[in-house]
C-alpha cells in the first residue's frame, strides 16, 4: 500500500482478501510463557504430537 500508494480497499481487492480481515486485531492473549514452554518440550521430545505435549503441560500445571 505504501510503495504503490494504493488505498486499503484497492490493495485488499488485489490481494483477494476482505478489508475487515486486514483490519481485524486478535483478541487472544499472548501466552508467551506457555508458548515458550511448549517449544521447549517439543524440541526435547521431537516425536511427541500436540496431544502428548498437552498432557505434559497439564501435568506441570
N, C-alpha and C positions, 0 to 999 in steps of 0.2 A: 504494500500500500504506500509506503513512504518512498520507495525507489521510483515507482511509476506514477506516483501521486493519484492513485485510484481512490475512489470513495470506498467506504467499508462495504456498502451494498454491492458495488461493482466487483470488488475483489472476492467477496464471498460467492458471487454468481460465477465468476471464472473458476474458482476452486471447487464449485459444486456443493457448497455447504450452506446451511441456513444461517443468517446473521445472528439469530438467537443462540445458536450453538457456539458461535465465535465469542459472543459476549458473556456467556454463562460462566459463573465462578463456582468452583466446587465448594460444597458445604461440609465436606468430610473433614474430620480433624486430621492433623498432620501425623500423629502416631509415630514420631521419629524413633523413639526408644524401641517400640515394638518392631518396626521395620529393620532397624539395625540388628536386633537380636535374631530376627528371622533370617537375615542374610548370614549371620554368623553360624547359626545352626545348619543352614543349607550348605554352607561351604565346608563345615565339618563332616556332614553326612550327606554326601552328594546323591546317594541313591534314594534318599527319602523323598517322598512326594509331599504335596501340601497337606494331605490328611494326617500323615505321621508327624509332620512338623507342628501341626495344630495340636496334636496330642501332647507333644513335648512342651509346647508353650503353655498349655493348660496345666500341666504338672508343675511348672515353675510359678504359675500364678499370674 
